[in-house]
Amino acid sequence: MLGWGLDAYDFVAYSFVAPIIAQVFFSQLGHLGSMLATLAAFSVSLAVRPLGGVFFGNLADKVGRRHVLYVTMLGAGLSSFLMGFLPTYAQAGLIAIVLLIILRFAVGFFMGGEYSSSGVMAVESVTKWRGLASGIMQAGFDVGIFGVTFTYTLVATYLPEKAMYAIGWRIVFWSGIVTTVIGWLFRRSLLTEAFEWEKAGKVKSPYRTLFTRYWLPVITILLATMGFLYEYYVMLELSPFVLQNVLNYTPALAGLILTVLSASDAIGSIFGGVLVDWLRSSARALLTTALIIIVLIYPTMYAVLMVGNGWLVLLWDFIAVLPVGVLQVYIRDLLPPSVRATGAGLGYNGGTWLAAWAAIITTLMAGASAKPGPWLMSITINTVWSSVLIVISSIIALFLVRHLNDVTQRNL
């Protein structure tokens, strides 16, 4: 939970200050070019996550989840903290951009390892109400969202606009070190190993076992996470832009709405997890969340963009986040403990490779317009097609789980 709070802090901090990053690092590229370059720099931290996921996931399957989580939290937190010390393009030229990309690489690498262990550990450590446990763990992301939105709103409210471009954006990144230190201390004193991993048999090479025996479950998980993260990152990366640049809300009002968004995000995460327990199937629960998204996305975005009700970004967030409360149990149901962290590291973080381009593709389709019409169609199309990936994955998983159950019954 604390690790996902750190992930959210870095993610949302970058999203909030993206208009400033565009100006202080990429203003020489013009309006559209600077926006795309800013999103591309952020996408580096998403695209590299599979590397960190596989590297740390392999370690977690061999030596345990707990020790890996100490390293990933500290590495990701320090990398994000250092963002606040970067020189601007005016101060260092291309060196500033290179340093920005290096730090985004480091954040993504460590955060990829964070999910490979923390996600599966949450559901490996309980025997009942796994869906609820999964949803609550994911709600840690919203603790991070609340922290950074609260910080950003304070900074944007009390600092002059010029100061935001000089020191304000740096304060937003620096403040995240509080989450890192508190989270690391809690882990060192309270975290115990998942009993499901401790009882399970170990394999010499999680990589080999995963790719020779469990390649279809990995592809199934990959499809689901590609679809979820794509539509979710469209929402999370572009909602600040929609509020400020399309609806012309002030930074302070946009910050207030996005602070409240942390509550809708937490509720959506937990509701998605509870669906698993209600339906007694992670595959059926995931399919349900995808269908809800497909049905509700157009009317929700119409109300946000065409009616101009920015507060309904909260509904956009609620429906977009529903699948995440399901995914930890989904991964557990499809993979055994001996390769689960490696599979989660590859399958879940592999989904970020597609999601890394979500905001860029959606922005290009809308032409970075300041008018709502192009955004309505662009956001709707990108959300629907990515949700279809979740539907396909869920259907495959239903057959896989049934097959695994049949094999188990024959072996009894």
RARAQUI-V850884 format. One record per backbone hydrogen bond with DSSP energy under -1.0 kcal/mol. CO is the residue of the C=O (numbers start at 0). NH is the residue of the N-H. E is the energy in kcal/mol with one decimal. If there is no record, write none. Layout:
co->{CO	CO}
nh->{NH	NH}
e->{E	E}
This chain:
co->{0	1	2	3	4	5	6	7	8	9	10	11	12	16	17	18	19	20	21	23	25	26	29	30	31	32	33	34	35	36	37	38	39	41	42	43	45	47	48	49	50	51	52	53	54	55	56	57	58	59	64	65	66	67	68	69	70	71	72	73	74	75	76	77	79	80	81	82	87	88	91	92	93	94	95	96	97	98	99	100	101	102	103	104	105	106	107	108	109	110	111	113	114	116	117	119	120	128	129	130	131	132	133	134	136	137	138	139	140	141	142	143	144	145	146	147	148	149	150	151	152	153	154	159	160	162	162	163	166	167	168	169	170	172	173	174	175	176	177	178	179	180	181	182	183	184	185	186	193	194	195	204	205	206	207	208	209	213	214	215	216	217	218	219	220	221	222	223	224	225	226	227	228	229	230	231	232	233	234	237	238	239	240	240	241	242	249	250	251	252	253	254	255	256	258	259	259	260	261	262	263	264	265	266	267	268	269	270	272	273	274	275	275	280	281	282	283	284	285	286	287	288	289	290	291	292	295	296	297	298	299	300	301	301	302	307	308	309	310	311	312	313	314	315	316	320	321	322	322	325	326	327	328	330	335	338	339	340	341	342	343	343	345	349	350	351	353	354	356	357	358	359	360	361	362	365	371	372	373	374	375	376	377	378	379	380	381	382	383	386	387	388	389	390	391	392	393	394	395	396	397	398	399	400	401	402	403	404	405	406}
nh->{4	5	6	7	8	9	10	11	12	13	14	15	16	20	21	22	23	24	25	88	28	29	33	34	35	36	37	38	39	40	41	42	43	44	46	47	48	51	52	53	54	55	56	57	58	59	60	61	62	63	68	69	70	71	72	73	74	75	76	77	78	79	80	81	82	83	84	85	91	92	94	95	97	98	99	100	101	102	103	104	105	106	107	108	109	110	111	112	113	114	115	117	118	120	121	123	124	132	133	134	135	136	137	138	139	140	142	143	144	145	146	147	148	149	150	151	152	153	154	155	156	157	158	163	164	166	167	168	170	171	172	173	174	175	176	177	179	180	181	182	183	184	185	186	187	188	189	190	197	198	199	208	209	210	211	212	213	217	218	219	220	221	222	223	224	225	226	227	228	229	230	231	232	233	234	235	236	237	238	241	242	243	244	245	246	248	253	254	255	256	257	258	259	260	261	262	263	264	265	266	267	268	269	270	271	272	273	274	276	277	278	279	280	284	285	286	287	288	289	290	291	292	293	294	295	296	299	300	301	302	303	304	305	306	308	309	311	312	313	315	316	317	318	319	320	323	324	325	326	329	330	331	332	334	338	342	343	344	345	346	347	348	349	352	354	355	356	357	360	361	362	363	364	365	367	368	375	376	377	378	379	380	381	382	383	384	385	386	387	390	391	392	393	394	395	396	397	398	399	400	401	402	403	404	405	406	407	408	409	410}
e->{-1.4	-1.8	-2.1	-2.5	-2.1	-2.2	-2.6	-3.1	-2.0	-2.2	-2.0	-3.0	-2.0	-3.0	-2.7	-1.0	-2.8	-2.1	-1.0	-2.5	-2.2	-1.6	-2.6	-1.8	-2.5	-2.4	-2.0	-2.2	-2.5	-2.3	-1.7	-2.2	-1.1	-1.1	-3.2	-1.7	-1.1	-1.4	-3.1	-2.6	-2.3	-2.6	-2.1	-2.0	-1.3	-2.5	-2.0	-1.2	-3.4	-1.2	-1.7	-1.0	-1.1	-2.3	-1.6	-1.5	-2.6	-2.4	-2.3	-2.2	-1.8	-2.1	-2.2	-2.1	-1.0	-1.5	-1.8	-1.4	-2.3	-2.4	-1.3	-1.1	-2.4	-2.6	-2.0	-2.2	-2.3	-2.2	-2.0	-2.2	-2.3	-2.5	-2.1	-2.4	-2.2	-2.4	-2.0	-1.3	-1.7	-1.7	-1.3	-2.7	-1.2	-2.2	-1.6	-1.7	-1.0	-2.3	-2.7	-2.6	-2.7	-2.4	-2.3	-1.4	-1.5	-1.9	-1.0	-1.6	-2.0	-2.7	-2.3	-2.5	-2.6	-2.5	-2.1	-3.0	-2.6	-2.1	-2.6	-3.3	-1.9	-2.2	-1.8	-1.4	-1.0	-3.1	-2.7	-1.8	-2.0	-1.6	-1.3	-2.7	-2.3	-1.1	-1.9	-1.4	-1.6	-2.6	-2.3	-2.5	-2.6	-2.3	-2.2	-2.2	-2.4	-1.6	-2.6	-1.4	-1.9	-2.1	-1.0	-2.3	-2.5	-2.5	-2.0	-2.1	-1.5	-1.8	-2.1	-2.4	-2.6	-2.7	-2.5	-1.8	-2.5	-2.5	-2.3	-2.6	-2.6	-1.9	-1.9	-2.5	-2.6	-1.7	-1.4	-2.8	-2.5	-1.5	-2.0	-3.0	-2.4	-2.3	-2.9	-1.0	-2.6	-3.0	-2.9	-2.4	-1.9	-2.4	-2.4	-1.5	-2.1	-1.5	-1.1	-1.7	-1.2	-2.4	-1.9	-2.4	-2.2	-2.3	-2.4	-2.6	-2.3	-1.9	-2.6	-1.8	-1.1	-2.6	-2.9	-1.3	-1.0	-2.0	-2.4	-2.2	-2.1	-2.1	-2.0	-2.0	-2.0	-2.0	-2.2	-2.1	-2.2	-2.0	-2.0	-2.6	-2.6	-1.9	-1.9	-3.0	-1.6	-1.8	-2.1	-1.1	-1.4	-1.8	-1.8	-1.9	-2.6	-2.2	-2.3	-1.8	-2.0	-1.5	-1.0	-1.5	-1.4	-2.1	-2.5	-2.1	-2.6	-1.5	-1.4	-2.7	-2.8	-2.7	-2.2	-3.4	-1.9	-1.0	-1.7	-1.3	-1.9	-2.2	-1.6	-1.8	-2.9	-2.5	-2.3	-2.6	-2.3	-1.6	-2.0	-1.2	-2.1	-1.6	-2.1	-2.8	-1.9	-2.6	-2.2	-2.1	-2.5	-2.3	-1.3	-1.7	-1.6	-1.9	-2.4	-2.4	-2.5	-2.1	-2.1	-2.6	-2.0	-1.3	-2.2	-3.0	-1.6	-2.3	-2.6	-2.3	-2.1	-2.3	-2.2	-2.3	-2.1	-1.5}
